[in-house]
Amino acid sequence: MNGAPSAMVSPGLWGFVAFFVLALALYLLMRNMNARMRRMSYAAQEREREAEAELSGKDPGRGEPGAPEPGRDVDTGDAEGDGEQTGEPRT
């Protein structure tokens, strides 16, 4: 009341909303990064298996009869693994 700043200052509702939005964005970014890192790991493992098969003289593109094609999702038959059908007949 005498011109001194008040000690009762808080960020209020808008401070909470801003912090919540930043926390939500961080959560979504971390989830996306983990999924991408997992995909990169699977791709590296597949390349390693193909290299080992090539060194041992086996054809990495040919599996056992009736085995799914490499890189093809067994349940949906899509090549990307994203769950979308490509319209191609399943083999």
PyMOL Python script that loads the backbone (N, CA, C, O; Angstrom):
from pymol import cmd

cmd.read_pdbstr("""\
ATOM      1  N   MET A   1       0.791  -1.178   0.000  1.00  0.00           N
ATOM      2  CA  MET A   1       0.000   0.000   0.000  1.00  0.00           C
ATOM      3  C   MET A   1       0.845   1.258   0.000  1.00  0.00           C
ATOM      4  O   MET A   1       0.364   2.354  -0.290  1.00  0.00           O
ATOM      5  N   ASN A   2       2.094   1.081   0.326  1.00  0.00           N
ATOM      6  CA  ASN A   2       2.988   2.230   0.320  1.00  0.00           C
ATOM      7  C   ASN A   2       3.900   2.239  -0.909  1.00  0.00           C
ATOM      8  O   ASN A   2       4.923   2.923  -0.918  1.00  0.00           O
ATOM      9  N   GLY A   3       3.518   1.457  -1.979  1.00  0.00           N
ATOM     10  CA  GLY A   3       4.302   1.417  -3.209  1.00  0.00           C
ATOM     11  C   GLY A   3       5.284   0.262  -3.262  1.00  0.00           C
ATOM     12  O   GLY A   3       5.962   0.074  -4.272  1.00  0.00           O
ATOM     13  N   ALA A   4       5.371  -0.509  -2.198  1.00  0.00           N
ATOM     14  CA  ALA A   4       6.275  -1.670  -2.197  1.00  0.00           C
ATOM     15  C   ALA A   4       5.624  -2.816  -2.968  1.00  0.00           C
ATOM     16  O   ALA A   4       4.401  -2.955  -2.939  1.00  0.00           O
ATOM     17  N   PRO A   5       6.424  -3.646  -3.662  1.00  0.00           N
ATOM     18  CA  PRO A   5       5.840  -4.776  -4.395  1.00  0.00           C
ATOM     19  C   PRO A   5       5.219  -5.789  -3.439  1.00  0.00           C
ATOM     20  O   PRO A   5       5.709  -6.004  -2.330  1.00  0.00           O
ATOM     21  N   SER A   6       4.174  -6.380  -3.874  1.00  0.00           N
ATOM     22  CA  SER A   6       3.444  -7.338  -3.048  1.00  0.00           C
ATOM     23  C   SER A   6       4.173  -8.681  -3.038  1.00  0.00           C
ATOM     24  O   SER A   6       4.755  -9.077  -4.048  1.00  0.00           O
ATOM     25  N   ALA A   7       4.145  -9.371  -1.923  1.00  0.00           N
ATOM     26  CA  ALA A   7       4.758 -10.698  -1.793  1.00  0.00           C
ATOM     27  C   ALA A   7       3.756 -11.781  -2.179  1.00  0.00           C
ATOM     28  O   ALA A   7       4.108 -12.960  -2.153  1.00  0.00           O
ATOM     29  N   MET A   8       2.538 -11.433  -2.530  1.00  0.00           N
ATOM     30  CA  MET A   8       1.479 -12.396  -2.828  1.00  0.00           C
ATOM     31  C   MET A   8       1.304 -12.583  -4.344  1.00  0.00           C
ATOM     32  O   MET A   8       0.178 -12.745  -4.813  1.00  0.00           O
ATOM     33  N   VAL A   9       2.397 -12.562  -5.112  1.00  0.00           N
ATOM     34  CA  VAL A   9       2.320 -12.706  -6.558  1.00  0.00           C
ATOM     35  C   VAL A   9       2.516 -14.181  -6.910  1.00  0.00           C
ATOM     36  O   VAL A   9       3.420 -14.839  -6.395  1.00  0.00           O
ATOM     37  N   SER A  10       1.660 -14.685  -7.789  1.00  0.00           N
ATOM     38  CA  SER A  10       1.787 -16.071  -8.243  1.00  0.00           C
ATOM     39  C   SER A  10       1.539 -16.114  -9.748  1.00  0.00           C
ATOM     40  O   SER A  10       0.979 -15.170 -10.305  1.00  0.00           O
ATOM     41  N   PRO A  11       1.946 -17.189 -10.411  1.00  0.00           N
ATOM     42  CA  PRO A  11       1.752 -17.265 -11.854  1.00  0.00           C
ATOM     43  C   PRO A  11       0.285 -17.363 -12.257  1.00  0.00           C
ATOM     44  O   PRO A  11      -0.070 -16.982 -13.373  1.00  0.00           O
ATOM     45  N   GLY A  12      -0.552 -17.855 -11.393  1.00  0.00           N
ATOM     46  CA  GLY A  12      -1.981 -17.908 -11.676  1.00  0.00           C
ATOM     47  C   GLY A  12      -2.365 -19.005 -12.656  1.00  0.00           C
ATOM     48  O   GLY A  12      -1.585 -19.917 -12.932  1.00  0.00           O
ATOM     49  N   LEU A  13      -3.566 -18.900 -13.168  1.00  0.00           N
ATOM     50  CA  LEU A  13      -4.119 -19.911 -14.054  1.00  0.00           C
ATOM     51  C   LEU A  13      -3.347 -19.985 -15.363  1.00  0.00           C
ATOM     52  O   LEU A  13      -3.083 -21.084 -15.851  1.00  0.00           O
ATOM     53  N   TRP A  14      -2.979 -18.854 -15.944  1.00  0.00           N
ATOM     54  CA  TRP A  14      -2.291 -18.867 -17.240  1.00  0.00           C
ATOM     55  C   TRP A  14      -0.888 -19.451 -17.127  1.00  0.00           C
ATOM     56  O   TRP A  14      -0.401 -20.058 -18.081  1.00  0.00           O
ATOM     57  N   GLY A  15      -0.246 -19.286 -16.014  1.00  0.00           N
ATOM     58  CA  GLY A  15       1.056 -19.917 -15.788  1.00  0.00           C
ATOM     59  C   GLY A  15       0.920 -21.427 -15.735  1.00  0.00           C
ATOM     60  O   GLY A  15       1.745 -22.152 -16.291  1.00  0.00           O
ATOM     61  N   PHE A  16      -0.126 -21.903 -15.063  1.00  0.00           N
ATOM     62  CA  PHE A  16      -0.375 -23.346 -15.009  1.00  0.00           C
ATOM     63  C   PHE A  16      -0.680 -23.891 -16.395  1.00  0.00           C
ATOM     64  O   PHE A  16      -0.163 -24.945 -16.764  1.00  0.00           O
ATOM     65  N   VAL A  17      -1.510 -23.198 -17.175  1.00  0.00           N
ATOM     66  CA  VAL A  17      -1.867 -23.646 -18.520  1.00  0.00           C
ATOM     67  C   VAL A  17      -0.620 -23.713 -19.404  1.00  0.00           C
ATOM     68  O   VAL A  17      -0.434 -24.683 -20.140  1.00  0.00           O
ATOM     69  N   ALA A  18       0.226 -22.697 -19.337  1.00  0.00           N
ATOM     70  CA  ALA A  18       1.446 -22.689 -20.150  1.00  0.00           C
ATOM     71  C   ALA A  18       2.370 -23.844 -19.758  1.00  0.00           C
ATOM     72  O   ALA A  18       2.934 -24.510 -20.627  1.00  0.00           O
ATOM     73  N   PHE A  19       2.526 -24.080 -18.470  1.00  0.00           N
ATOM     74  CA  PHE A  19       3.368 -25.183 -18.001  1.00  0.00           C
ATOM     75  C   PHE A  19       2.786 -26.522 -18.434  1.00  0.00           C
ATOM     76  O   PHE A  19       3.538 -27.411 -18.835  1.00  0.00           O
ATOM     77  N   PHE A  20       1.490 -26.689 -18.365  1.00  0.00           N
ATOM     78  CA  PHE A  20       0.828 -27.934 -18.759  1.00  0.00           C
ATOM     79  C   PHE A  20       1.019 -28.191 -20.255  1.00  0.00           C
ATOM     80  O   PHE A  20       1.289 -29.323 -20.657  1.00  0.00           O
ATOM     81  N   VAL A  21       0.881 -27.154 -21.080  1.00  0.00           N
ATOM     82  CA  VAL A  21       1.067 -27.309 -22.530  1.00  0.00           C
ATOM     83  C   VAL A  21       2.509 -27.713 -22.831  1.00  0.00           C
ATOM     84  O   VAL A  21       2.740 -28.585 -23.669  1.00  0.00           O
ATOM     85  N   LEU A  22       3.479 -27.096 -22.164  1.00  0.00           N
ATOM     86  CA  LEU A  22       4.879 -27.472 -22.380  1.00  0.00           C
ATOM     87  C   LEU A  22       5.141 -28.909 -21.938  1.00  0.00           C
ATOM     88  O   LEU A  22       5.865 -29.638 -22.616  1.00  0.00           O
ATOM     89  N   ALA A  23       4.569 -29.322 -20.824  1.00  0.00           N
ATOM     90  CA  ALA A  23       4.749 -30.699 -20.349  1.00  0.00           C
ATOM     91  C   ALA A  23       4.110 -31.693 -21.321  1.00  0.00           C
ATOM     92  O   ALA A  23       4.686 -32.747 -21.588  1.00  0.00           O
ATOM     93  N   LEU A  24       2.953 -31.378 -21.841  1.00  0.00           N
ATOM     94  CA  LEU A  24       2.284 -32.250 -22.810  1.00  0.00           C
ATOM     95  C   LEU A  24       3.102 -32.351 -24.098  1.00  0.00           C
ATOM     96  O   LEU A  24       3.243 -33.440 -24.654  1.00  0.00           O
ATOM     97  N   ALA A  25       3.639 -31.239 -24.573  1.00  0.00           N
ATOM     98  CA  ALA A  25       4.468 -31.253 -25.784  1.00  0.00           C
ATOM     99  C   ALA A  25       5.726 -32.094 -25.561  1.00  0.00           C
ATOM    100  O   ALA A  25       6.132 -32.845 -26.448  1.00  0.00           O
ATOM    101  N   LEU A  26       6.338 -31.973 -24.397  1.00  0.00           N
ATOM    102  CA  LEU A  26       7.524 -32.771 -24.083  1.00  0.00           C
ATOM    103  C   LEU A  26       7.191 -34.256 -24.072  1.00  0.00           C
ATOM    104  O   LEU A  26       7.955 -35.065 -24.600  1.00  0.00           O
ATOM    105  N   TYR A  27       6.058 -34.624 -23.478  1.00  0.00           N
ATOM    106  CA  TYR A  27       5.637 -36.031 -23.440  1.00  0.00           C
ATOM    107  C   TYR A  27       5.450 -36.574 -24.858  1.00  0.00           C
ATOM    108  O   TYR A  27       5.923 -37.669 -25.164  1.00  0.00           O
ATOM    109  N   LEU A  28       4.770 -35.827 -25.721  1.00  0.00           N
ATOM    110  CA  LEU A  28       4.527 -36.297 -27.089  1.00  0.00           C
ATOM    111  C   LEU A  28       5.825 -36.393 -27.889  1.00  0.00           C
ATOM    112  O   LEU A  28       6.001 -37.333 -28.664  1.00  0.00           O
ATOM    113  N   LEU A  29       6.728 -35.443 -27.715  1.00  0.00           N
ATOM    114  CA  LEU A  29       8.011 -35.492 -28.405  1.00  0.00           C
ATOM    115  C   LEU A  29       8.847 -36.695 -27.951  1.00  0.00           C
ATOM    116  O   LEU A  29       9.472 -37.356 -28.781  1.00  0.00           O
ATOM    117  N   MET A  30       8.866 -36.981 -26.672  1.00  0.00           N
ATOM    118  CA  MET A  30       9.626 -38.124 -26.164  1.00  0.00           C
ATOM    119  C   MET A  30       9.045 -39.433 -26.664  1.00  0.00           C
ATOM    120  O   MET A  30       9.784 -40.357 -27.003  1.00  0.00           O
ATOM    121  N   ARG A  31       7.724 -39.517 -26.709  1.00  0.00           N
ATOM    122  CA  ARG A  31       7.078 -40.729 -27.212  1.00  0.00           C
ATOM    123  C   ARG A  31       7.423 -40.951 -28.692  1.00  0.00           C
ATOM    124  O   ARG A  31       7.716 -42.075 -29.100  1.00  0.00           O
ATOM    125  N   ASN A  32       7.387 -39.897 -29.479  1.00  0.00           N
ATOM    126  CA  ASN A  32       7.726 -39.974 -30.888  1.00  0.00           C
ATOM    127  C   ASN A  32       9.193 -40.376 -31.066  1.00  0.00           C
ATOM    128  O   ASN A  32       9.511 -41.212 -31.912  1.00  0.00           O
ATOM    129  N   MET A  33      10.077 -39.785 -30.275  1.00  0.00           N
ATOM    130  CA  MET A  33      11.499 -40.099 -30.385  1.00  0.00           C
ATOM    131  C   MET A  33      11.756 -41.558 -30.044  1.00  0.00           C
ATOM    132  O   MET A  33      12.538 -42.219 -30.728  1.00  0.00           O
ATOM    133  N   ASN A  34      11.114 -42.074 -29.001  1.00  0.00           N
ATOM    134  CA  ASN A  34      11.307 -43.475 -28.625  1.00  0.00           C
ATOM    135  C   ASN A  34      10.834 -44.408 -29.732  1.00  0.00           C
ATOM    136  O   ASN A  34      11.486 -45.416 -30.000  1.00  0.00           O
ATOM    137  N   ALA A  35       9.722 -44.097 -30.375  1.00  0.00           N
ATOM    138  CA  ALA A  35       9.234 -44.934 -31.472  1.00  0.00           C
ATOM    139  C   ALA A  35      10.213 -44.916 -32.636  1.00  0.00           C
ATOM    140  O   ALA A  35      10.476 -45.958 -33.237  1.00  0.00           O
ATOM    141  N   ARG A  36      10.756 -43.749 -32.961  1.00  0.00           N
ATOM    142  CA  ARG A  36      11.729 -43.657 -34.064  1.00  0.00           C
ATOM    143  C   ARG A  36      13.018 -44.398 -33.736  1.00  0.00           C
ATOM    144  O   ARG A  36      13.590 -45.057 -34.604  1.00  0.00           O
ATOM    145  N   MET A  37      13.475 -44.298 -32.510  1.00  0.00           N
ATOM    146  CA  MET A  37      14.696 -45.002 -32.105  1.00  0.00           C
ATOM    147  C   MET A  37      14.479 -46.516 -32.162  1.00  0.00           C
ATOM    148  O   MET A  37      15.371 -47.259 -32.574  1.00  0.00           O
ATOM    149  N   ARG A  38      13.298 -46.966 -31.750  1.00  0.00           N
ATOM    150  CA  ARG A  38      12.986 -48.394 -31.803  1.00  0.00           C
ATOM    151  C   ARG A  38      12.990 -48.881 -33.252  1.00  0.00           C
ATOM    152  O   ARG A  38      13.531 -49.947 -33.545  1.00  0.00           O
ATOM    153  N   ARG A  39      12.380 -48.094 -34.173  1.00  0.00           N
ATOM    154  CA  ARG A  39      12.369 -48.464 -35.590  1.00  0.00           C
ATOM    155  C   ARG A  39      13.775 -48.515 -36.155  1.00  0.00           C
ATOM    156  O   ARG A  39      14.101 -49.417 -36.927  1.00  0.00           O
ATOM    157  N   MET A  40      14.621 -47.548 -35.778  1.00  0.00           N
ATOM    158  CA  MET A  40      16.001 -47.544 -36.255  1.00  0.00           C
ATOM    159  C   MET A  40      16.745 -48.777 -35.759  1.00  0.00           C
ATOM    160  O   MET A  40      17.543 -49.357 -36.494  1.00  0.00           O
ATOM    161  N   SER A  41      16.490 -49.177 -34.525  1.00  0.00           N
ATOM    162  CA  SER A  41      17.134 -50.353 -33.961  1.00  0.00           C
ATOM    163  C   SER A  41      16.716 -51.609 -34.718  1.00  0.00           C
ATOM    164  O   SER A  41      17.551 -52.458 -35.028  1.00  0.00           O
ATOM    165  N   TYR A  42      15.412 -51.728 -35.017  1.00  0.00           N
ATOM    166  CA  TYR A  42      14.939 -52.891 -35.763  1.00  0.00           C
ATOM    167  C   TYR A  42      15.542 -52.922 -37.163  1.00  0.00           C
ATOM    168  O   TYR A  42      15.898 -53.992 -37.657  1.00  0.00           O
ATOM    169  N   ALA A  43      15.659 -51.772 -37.804  1.00  0.00           N
ATOM    170  CA  ALA A  43      16.233 -51.712 -39.147  1.00  0.00           C
ATOM    171  C   ALA A  43      17.711 -52.107 -39.104  1.00  0.00           C
ATOM    172  O   ALA A  43      18.187 -52.808 -39.996  1.00  0.00           O
ATOM    173  N   ALA A  44      18.435 -51.668 -38.083  1.00  0.00           N
ATOM    174  CA  ALA A  44      19.846 -52.022 -37.957  1.00  0.00           C
ATOM    175  C   ALA A  44      19.999 -53.519 -37.721  1.00  0.00           C
ATOM    176  O   ALA A  44      20.902 -54.144 -38.278  1.00  0.00           O
ATOM    177  N   GLN A  45      19.129 -54.096 -36.903  1.00  0.00           N
ATOM    178  CA  GLN A  45      19.181 -55.543 -36.670  1.00  0.00           C
ATOM    179  C   GLN A  45      18.903 -56.307 -37.950  1.00  0.00           C
ATOM    180  O   GLN A  45      19.550 -57.320 -38.217  1.00  0.00           O
ATOM    181  N   GLU A  46      17.950 -55.839 -38.749  1.00  0.00           N
ATOM    182  CA  GLU A  46      17.626 -56.506 -40.013  1.00  0.00           C
ATOM    183  C   GLU A  46      18.803 -56.424 -40.976  1.00  0.00           C
ATOM    184  O   GLU A  46      19.130 -57.415 -41.630  1.00  0.00           O
ATOM    185  N   ARG A  47      19.447 -55.258 -41.077  1.00  0.00           N
ATOM    186  CA  ARG A  47      20.625 -55.132 -41.943  1.00  0.00           C
ATOM    187  C   ARG A  47      21.747 -56.054 -41.475  1.00  0.00           C
ATOM    188  O   ARG A  47      22.448 -56.646 -42.295  1.00  0.00           O
ATOM    189  N   GLU A  48      21.918 -56.176 -40.164  1.00  0.00           N
ATOM    190  CA  GLU A  48      22.950 -57.049 -39.617  1.00  0.00           C
ATOM    191  C   GLU A  48      22.660 -58.508 -39.968  1.00  0.00           C
ATOM    192  O   GLU A  48      23.568 -59.246 -40.349  1.00  0.00           O
ATOM    193  N   ARG A  49      21.401 -58.926 -39.841  1.00  0.00           N
ATOM    194  CA  ARG A  49      21.025 -60.299 -40.200  1.00  0.00           C
ATOM    195  C   ARG A  49      21.266 -60.565 -41.680  1.00  0.00           C
ATOM    196  O   ARG A  49      21.755 -61.632 -42.052  1.00  0.00           O
ATOM    197  N   GLU A  50      20.923 -59.589 -42.529  1.00  0.00           N
ATOM    198  CA  GLU A  50      21.135 -59.754 -43.964  1.00  0.00           C
ATOM    199  C   GLU A  50      22.619 -59.861 -44.283  1.00  0.00           C
ATOM    200  O   GLU A  50      23.013 -60.657 -45.135  1.00  0.00           O
ATOM    201  N   ALA A  51      23.445 -59.067 -43.608  1.00  0.00           N
ATOM    202  CA  ALA A  51      24.887 -59.122 -43.840  1.00  0.00           C
ATOM    203  C   ALA A  51      25.454 -60.473 -43.402  1.00  0.00           C
ATOM    204  O   ALA A  51      26.298 -61.049 -44.089  1.00  0.00           O
ATOM    205  N   GLU A  52      24.990 -60.973 -42.259  1.00  0.00           N
ATOM    206  CA  GLU A  52      25.451 -62.275 -41.790  1.00  0.00           C
ATOM    207  C   GLU A  52      25.022 -63.381 -42.748  1.00  0.00           C
ATOM    208  O   GLU A  52      25.791 -64.298 -43.037  1.00  0.00           O
ATOM    209  N   ALA A  53      23.795 -63.287 -43.234  1.00  0.00           N
ATOM    210  CA  ALA A  53      23.306 -64.303 -44.169  1.00  0.00           C
ATOM    211  C   ALA A  53      24.092 -64.246 -45.475  1.00  0.00           C
ATOM    212  O   ALA A  53      24.383 -65.284 -46.070  1.00  0.00           O
ATOM    213  N   GLU A  54      24.433 -63.051 -45.920  1.00  0.00           N
ATOM    214  CA  GLU A  54      25.202 -62.908 -47.153  1.00  0.00           C
ATOM    215  C   GLU A  54      26.600 -63.487 -46.984  1.00  0.00           C
ATOM    216  O   GLU A  54      27.120 -64.125 -47.899  1.00  0.00           O
ATOM    217  N   LEU A  55      27.214 -63.270 -45.818  1.00  0.00           N
ATOM    218  CA  LEU A  55      28.540 -63.811 -45.570  1.00  0.00           C
ATOM    219  C   LEU A  55      28.527 -65.334 -45.461  1.00  0.00           C
ATOM    220  O   LEU A  55      29.493 -65.995 -45.844  1.00  0.00           O
ATOM    221  N   SER A  56      27.451 -65.881 -44.947  1.00  0.00           N
ATOM    222  CA  SER A  56      27.382 -67.333 -44.800  1.00  0.00           C
ATOM    223  C   SER A  56      26.947 -68.018 -46.092  1.00  0.00           C
ATOM    224  O   SER A  56      26.919 -69.246 -46.159  1.00  0.00           O
ATOM    225  N   GLY A  57      26.605 -67.233 -47.122  1.00  0.00           N
ATOM    226  CA  GLY A  57      26.263 -67.804 -48.415  1.00  0.00           C
ATOM    227  C   GLY A  57      24.793 -68.067 -48.607  1.00  0.00           C
ATOM    228  O   GLY A  57      24.395 -68.598 -49.644  1.00  0.00           O
ATOM    229  N   LYS A  58      23.980 -67.714 -47.647  1.00  0.00           N
ATOM    230  CA  LYS A  58      22.538 -67.907 -47.779  1.00  0.00           C
ATOM    231  C   LYS A  58      21.932 -66.698 -48.471  1.00  0.00           C
ATOM    232  O   LYS A  58      22.490 -65.602 -48.427  1.00  0.00           O
ATOM    233  N   ASP A  59      20.780 -66.906 -49.115  1.00  0.00           N
ATOM    234  CA  ASP A  59      20.062 -65.806 -49.750  1.00  0.00           C
ATOM    235  C   ASP A  59      19.169 -65.167 -48.691  1.00  0.00           C
ATOM    236  O   ASP A  59      18.214 -65.805 -48.248  1.00  0.00           O
ATOM    237  N   PRO A  60      19.445 -63.911 -48.262  1.00  0.00           N
ATOM    238  CA  PRO A  60      18.655 -63.308 -47.192  1.00  0.00           C
ATOM    239  C   PRO A  60      17.218 -63.021 -47.595  1.00  0.00           C
ATOM    240  O   PRO A  60      16.362 -62.865 -46.725  1.00  0.00           O
ATOM    241  N   GLY A  61      16.930 -62.946 -48.879  1.00  0.00           N
ATOM    242  CA  GLY A  61      15.571 -62.640 -49.316  1.00  0.00           C
ATOM    243  C   GLY A  61      14.658 -63.839 -49.314  1.00  0.00           C
ATOM    244  O   GLY A  61      13.441 -63.688 -49.424  1.00  0.00           O
ATOM    245  N   ARG A  62      15.216 -65.028 -49.192  1.00  0.00           N
ATOM    246  CA  ARG A  62      14.411 -66.248 -49.242  1.00  0.00           C
ATOM    247  C   ARG A  62      14.353 -66.876 -47.848  1.00  0.00           C
ATOM    248  O   ARG A  62      15.380 -67.205 -47.254  1.00  0.00           O
ATOM    249  N   GLY A  63      13.162 -67.029 -47.356  1.00  0.00           N
ATOM    250  CA  GLY A  63      12.973 -67.704 -46.087  1.00  0.00           C
ATOM    251  C   GLY A  63      12.431 -69.091 -46.336  1.00  0.00           C
ATOM    252  O   GLY A  63      12.502 -69.612 -47.449  1.00  0.00           O
ATOM    253  N   GLU A  64      11.897 -69.673 -45.304  1.00  0.00           N
ATOM    254  CA  GLU A  64      11.284 -70.978 -45.455  1.00  0.00           C
ATOM    255  C   GLU A  64       9.988 -70.839 -46.234  1.00  0.00           C
ATOM    256  O   GLU A  64       9.383 -69.767 -46.234  1.00  0.00           O
ATOM    257  N   PRO A  65       9.541 -71.919 -46.910  1.00  0.00           N
ATOM    258  CA  PRO A  65       8.256 -71.833 -47.616  1.00  0.00           C
ATOM    259  C   PRO A  65       7.133 -71.522 -46.635  1.00  0.00           C
ATOM    260  O   PRO A  65       7.036 -72.131 -45.570  1.00  0.00           O
ATOM    261  N   GLY A  66       6.303 -70.581 -47.003  1.00  0.00           N
ATOM    262  CA  GLY A  66       5.187 -70.188 -46.145  1.00  0.00           C
ATOM    263  C   GLY A  66       5.546 -69.116 -45.148  1.00  0.00           C
ATOM    264  O   GLY A  66       4.666 -68.608 -44.454  1.00  0.00           O
ATOM    265  N   ALA A  67       6.822 -68.752 -45.052  1.00  0.00           N
ATOM    266  CA  ALA A  67       7.243 -67.699 -44.127  1.00  0.00           C
ATOM    267  C   ALA A  67       6.867 -66.347 -44.716  1.00  0.00           C
ATOM    268  O   ALA A  67       6.876 -66.188 -45.936  1.00  0.00           O
ATOM    269  N   PRO A  68       6.534 -65.362 -43.870  1.00  0.00           N
ATOM    270  CA  PRO A  68       6.187 -64.037 -44.399  1.00  0.00           C
ATOM    271  C   PRO A  68       7.398 -63.392 -45.047  1.00  0.00           C
ATOM    272  O   PRO A  68       8.542 -63.711 -44.722  1.00  0.00           O
ATOM    273  N   GLU A  69       7.129 -62.481 -45.965  1.00  0.00           N
ATOM    274  CA  GLU A  69       8.206 -61.764 -46.634  1.00  0.00           C
ATOM    275  C   GLU A  69       8.898 -60.860 -45.630  1.00  0.00           C
ATOM    276  O   GLU A  69       8.252 -60.341 -44.720  1.00  0.00           O
ATOM    277  N   PRO A  70      10.222 -60.661 -45.781  1.00  0.00           N
ATOM    278  CA  PRO A  70      10.903 -59.746 -44.859  1.00  0.00           C
ATOM    279  C   PRO A  70      10.352 -58.337 -45.001  1.00  0.00           C
ATOM    280  O   PRO A  70      10.126 -57.857 -46.112  1.00  0.00           O
ATOM    281  N   GLY A  71      10.137 -57.680 -43.872  1.00  0.00           N
ATOM    282  CA  GLY A  71       9.635 -56.312 -43.891  1.00  0.00           C
ATOM    283  C   GLY A  71       8.137 -56.218 -44.047  1.00  0.00           C
ATOM    284  O   GLY A  71       7.604 -55.109 -44.078  1.00  0.00           O
ATOM    285  N   ARG A  72       7.427 -57.339 -44.148  1.00  0.00           N
ATOM    286  CA  ARG A  72       5.980 -57.308 -44.326  1.00  0.00           C
ATOM    287  C   ARG A  72       5.325 -57.687 -43.005  1.00  0.00           C
ATOM    288  O   ARG A  72       5.690 -58.685 -42.384  1.00  0.00           O
ATOM    289  N   ASP A  73       4.367 -56.894 -42.589  1.00  0.00           N
ATOM    290  CA  ASP A  73       3.633 -57.140 -41.363  1.00  0.00           C
ATOM    291  C   ASP A  73       2.773 -58.379 -41.543  1.00  0.00           C
ATOM    292  O   ASP A  73       1.991 -58.464 -42.490  1.00  0.00           O
ATOM    293  N   VAL A  74       2.915 -59.342 -40.638  1.00  0.00           N
ATOM    294  CA  VAL A  74       2.230 -60.622 -40.781  1.00  0.00           C
ATOM    295  C   VAL A  74       0.718 -60.472 -40.673  1.00  0.00           C
ATOM    296  O   VAL A  74      -0.021 -61.106 -41.427  1.00  0.00           O
ATOM    297  N   ASP A  75       0.247 -59.638 -39.742  1.00  0.00           N
ATOM    298  CA  ASP A  75      -1.195 -59.527 -39.507  1.00  0.00           C
ATOM    299  C   ASP A  75      -1.916 -58.769 -40.606  1.00  0.00           C
ATOM    300  O   ASP A  75      -2.992 -59.184 -41.038  1.00  0.00           O
ATOM    301  N   THR A  76      -1.345 -57.665 -41.066  1.00  0.00           N
ATOM    302  CA  THR A  76      -2.072 -56.807 -41.994  1.00  0.00           C
ATOM    303  C   THR A  76      -1.599 -56.930 -43.425  1.00  0.00           C
ATOM    304  O   THR A  76      -2.326 -56.564 -44.348  1.00  0.00           O
ATOM    305  N   GLY A  77      -0.389 -57.440 -43.630  1.00  0.00           N
ATOM    306  CA  GLY A  77       0.119 -57.581 -44.985  1.00  0.00           C
ATOM    307  C   GLY A  77       0.657 -56.287 -45.558  1.00  0.00           C
ATOM    308  O   GLY A  77       0.855 -56.191 -46.770  1.00  0.00           O
ATOM    309  N   ASP A  78       0.904 -55.273 -44.710  1.00  0.00           N
ATOM    310  CA  ASP A  78       1.420 -54.026 -45.262  1.00  0.00           C
ATOM    311  C   ASP A  78       2.935 -53.980 -45.094  1.00  0.00           C
ATOM    312  O   ASP A  78       3.480 -54.479 -44.110  1.00  0.00           O
ATOM    313  N   ALA A  79       3.591 -53.383 -46.056  1.00  0.00           N
ATOM    314  CA  ALA A  79       5.045 -53.373 -46.084  1.00  0.00           C
ATOM    315  C   ALA A  79       5.641 -52.362 -45.111  1.00  0.00           C
ATOM    316  O   ALA A  79       6.745 -52.583 -44.615  1.00  0.00           O
ATOM    317  N   GLU A  80       4.961 -51.282 -44.825  1.00  0.00           N
ATOM    318  CA  GLU A  80       5.488 -50.244 -43.968  1.00  0.00           C
ATOM    319  C   GLU A  80       5.351 -50.595 -42.489  1.00  0.00           C
ATOM    320  O   GLU A  80       6.111 -50.084 -41.666  1.00  0.00           O
ATOM    321  N   GLY A  81       4.407 -51.449 -42.140  1.00  0.00           N
ATOM    322  CA  GLY A  81       4.164 -51.763 -40.741  1.00  0.00           C
ATOM    323  C   GLY A  81       3.346 -50.712 -40.040  1.00  0.00           C
ATOM    324  O   GLY A  81       3.309 -50.668 -38.811  1.00  0.00           O
ATOM    325  N   ASP A  82       2.672 -49.841 -40.823  1.00  0.00           N
ATOM    326  CA  ASP A  82       1.893 -48.776 -40.210  1.00  0.00           C
ATOM    327  C   ASP A  82       0.415 -49.127 -40.080  1.00  0.00           C
ATOM    328  O   ASP A  82      -0.384 -48.297 -39.647  1.00  0.00           O
ATOM    329  N   GLY A  83       0.049 -50.352 -40.452  1.00  0.00           N
ATOM    330  CA  GLY A  83      -1.332 -50.796 -40.273  1.00  0.00           C
ATOM    331  C   GLY A  83      -2.233 -50.516 -41.434  1.00  0.00           C
ATOM    332  O   GLY A  83      -3.403 -50.897 -41.403  1.00  0.00           O
ATOM    333  N   GLU A  84      -1.733 -49.853 -42.479  1.00  0.00           N
ATOM    334  CA  GLU A  84      -2.572 -49.540 -43.632  1.00  0.00           C
ATOM    335  C   GLU A  84      -2.438 -50.621 -44.680  1.00  0.00           C
ATOM    336  O   GLU A  84      -1.342 -51.111 -44.950  1.00  0.00           O
ATOM    337  N   GLN A  85      -3.550 -50.984 -45.262  1.00  0.00           N
ATOM    338  CA  GLN A  85      -3.546 -51.968 -46.336  1.00  0.00           C
ATOM    339  C   GLN A  85      -3.065 -51.324 -47.627  1.00  0.00           C
ATOM    340  O   GLN A  85      -3.404 -50.173 -47.901  1.00  0.00           O
ATOM    341  N   THR A  86      -2.287 -52.036 -48.422  1.00  0.00           N
ATOM    342  CA  THR A  86      -1.784 -51.490 -49.671  1.00  0.00           C
ATOM    343  C   THR A  86      -2.662 -51.871 -50.844  1.00  0.00           C
ATOM    344  O   THR A  86      -2.486 -51.346 -51.944  1.00  0.00           O
ATOM    345  N   GLY A  87      -3.602 -52.771 -50.633  1.00  0.00           N
ATOM    346  CA  GLY A  87      -4.465 -53.204 -51.720  1.00  0.00           C
ATOM    347  C   GLY A  87      -3.891 -54.386 -52.476  1.00  0.00           C
ATOM    348  O   GLY A  87      -4.549 -54.948 -53.352  1.00  0.00           O
ATOM    349  N   GLU A  88      -2.658 -54.767 -52.140  1.00  0.00           N
ATOM    350  CA  GLU A  88      -2.053 -55.915 -52.785  1.00  0.00           C
ATOM    351  C   GLU A  88      -2.580 -57.186 -52.129  1.00  0.00           C
ATOM    352  O   GLU A  88      -2.870 -57.192 -50.933  1.00  0.00           O
ATOM    353  N   PRO A  89      -2.705 -58.256 -52.901  1.00  0.00           N
ATOM    354  CA  PRO A  89      -3.135 -59.507 -52.275  1.00  0.00           C
ATOM    355  C   PRO A  89      -2.052 -60.034 -51.347  1.00  0.00           C
ATOM    356  O   PRO A  89      -0.862 -59.927 -51.644  1.00  0.00           O
ATOM    357  N   ARG A  90      -2.464 -60.599 -50.232  1.00  0.00           N
ATOM    358  CA  ARG A  90      -1.511 -61.158 -49.278  1.00  0.00           C
ATOM    359  C   ARG A  90      -0.965 -62.463 -49.808  1.00  0.00           C
ATOM    360  O   ARG A  90      -1.693 -63.257 -50.402  1.00  0.00           O
ATOM    361  N   THR A  91       0.312 -62.683 -49.593  1.00  0.00           N
ATOM    362  CA  THR A  91       0.930 -63.927 -50.055  1.00  0.00           C
ATOM    363  C   THR A  91       1.290 -64.807 -48.896  1.00  0.00           C
ATOM    364  O   THR A  91       1.822 -65.899 -49.093  1.00  0.00           O
TER     365      THR A  91
END
""", "prot")
cmd.dss("prot")
cmd.show_as("cartoon", "prot")
cmd.util.cbc("prot")
cmd.orient("prot")
